[in-house]
Amino acid sequence: MERIDEKSLHGLFLQRVLDDPQSIALRCDTKTVTYAELDKASDYYAGKLIESGIGANDFVALCFDRN
């Protein structure tokens, strides 16, 4: 099992995913996302960034539609 650094934001997030994956991580109006869903999505997008050549310490701009 992977060692979790509970002092980092990433470590705190992973611990929450393990402890209570079905609790609400994000809420916007009536839409909700659980910690498990957010973890799955973040893994997906991390993989896409790595495939595109993005590495550690690279900056990535993010732009989201509010809808």
Secondary structure, DSSP 8 states (H G I E B T S, - for coil): -----TTSHHHHHHHHHHH-TTSEEEEETTEEEEHHHHHHHHHHHHHHHHHTT--TT----------
